[in-house]
Amino acid sequence: MALGIEEPVDAIDLRQYQWKNSLLMVFVPSVIDIRYQKLAEELESQMHEVIDRDLLVFHVFDIGQSRVGQTVISEPTVKGLQKRFSIIPGQFIVVLVGKDGGEKYRRE
């Protein structure tokens, strides 16, 4: 096991976060996408607000290692999340899921 990186998670039940966390689902082709890099920098600069709002950020890549926090998300789980949120590979879409489990915001 790498430093602080867990083995890939094969399935994520988003209900486990209900009433505990809001979820920011970031679907992006790859980590080198300039739009993703800008968003990642913005999130990093506002980390206190992210923590204060109990916000978990899912980084879901078509190419590369997807993760939530330091936990790696397996390829089958990536496909499941894309299906759940109707994401076509190659799209850059951000989806905010509220603590109640409902989709609150979606933007390309």
Phi and psi in degrees as a GROMACS rama.xvg file:
@    title "Ramachandran Plot"
@    xaxis  label "Phi"
@    yaxis  label "Psi"
@TYPE xy
-73.4378  167.213  ALA-2
-58.1992  107.183  LEU-3
71.7142  0.851273  GLY-4
-102.404  125.541  ILE-5
-85.0895  165.482  GLU-6
-63.6505  153.388  GLU-7
-56.5186  138.085  PRO-8
-85.3788  128.55  VAL-9
-85.2637  -19.359  ASP-10
-154.789  139.598  ALA-11
-125.106  121.253  ILE-12
-95.4636  106.486  ASP-13
-63.2774  -17.6549  LEU-14
-63.9341  -21.7746  ARG-15
-64.8581  -18.931  GLN-16
-96.2567  -9.55961  TYR-17
-59.5786  134.147  GLN-18
68.6126  2.81141  TRP-19
-112.016  -43.8749  LYS-20
-136.776  147.915  ASN-21
-88.496  151.04  SER-22
-120.954  130.034  LEU-23
-106.872  109.127  LEU-24
-96.3468  113.46  MET-25
-107.887  107.085  VAL-26
-100.515  123.796  PHE-27
-149.626  148.484  VAL-28
-57.9823  -47.2515  PRO-29
-160.741  166.77  SER-30
-64.7977  -20.759  VAL-31
-85.0947  -3.74179  ILE-32
-61.7679  124.529  ASP-33
-60.7734  -34.522  ILE-34
-64.1216  -40.4238  ARG-35
-65.7901  -43.4895  TYR-36
-59.8669  -40.598  GLN-37
-65.7757  -43.0286  LYS-38
-64.3283  -42.3898  LEU-39
-61.9624  -40.573  ALA-40
-64.1323  -42.4052  GLU-41
-64.3205  -43.5525  GLU-42
-63.0313  -41.4928  LEU-43
-62.5415  -40.5946  GLU-44
-71.1317  -17.6054  SER-45
-114.881  30.5971  GLN-46
-58.1562  -35.2109  MET-47
-62.1447  -41.277  HIS-48
-67.6208  -38.2251  GLU-49
-60.2288  -46.6337  VAL-50
-66.6151  -45.7526  ILE-51
-58.8281  -30.8989  ASP-52
-92.8311  8.55246  ARG-53
53.1753  41.3186  ASP-54
-94.6614  126.436  LEU-55
-104.096  134.669  LEU-56
-107.21  122.03  VAL-57
-97.9099  121.379  PHE-58
-102.017  103.197  HIS-59
-112.204  109.956  VAL-60
-107.17  143.365  PHE-61
-69.2358  -41.312  ASP-62
-123.876  123.839  ILE-63
115.324  -178.597  GLY-64
-90.0244  107.698  GLN-65
-76.5042  154.588  SER-66
-160.856  161.466  ARG-67
-127.152  118.324  VAL-68
61.057  -128.44  GLY-69
-97.9492  3.00076  GLN-70
-88.8354  124.224  THR-71
-76.0644  138.603  VAL-72
-103.88  129.977  ILE-73
-69.9768  161.437  SER-74
-58.8292  -44.5587  GLU-75
-60.661  -34.9504  PRO-76
-69.3206  -39.4639  THR-77
-57.5556  -48.2632  VAL-78
-60.3019  -39.9204  LYS-79
-64.4891  -41.2355  GLY-80
-67.1094  -40.2263  LEU-81
-61.7788  -41.6926  GLN-82
-66.617  -45.7079  LYS-83
-57.8339  -37.5445  ARG-84
-104.14  12.041  PHE-85
54.0511  50.616  SER-86
-100.553  128.675  ILE-87
-90.8332  128.678  ILE-88
-50.2665  139.946  PRO-89
99.9524  -12.3701  GLY-90
-85.074  152.214  GLN-91
-111.344  107.486  PHE-92
-137.658  138.113  ILE-93
-113.89  129.716  VAL-94
-125.183  129.018  VAL-95
-102.705  125.344  LEU-96
-110.255  124.747  VAL-97
-74.1222  170.338  GLY-98
-61.0732  -23.5051  LYS-99
-79.7949  -3.0909  ASP-100
90.822  -2.20427  GLY-101
-91.829  148.906  GLY-102
-71.7369  125.948  GLU-103
-106.47  -27.3028  LYS-104
-158.398  143.385  TYR-105
-144.898  133.613  ARG-106
-148.737  139.57  ARG-107
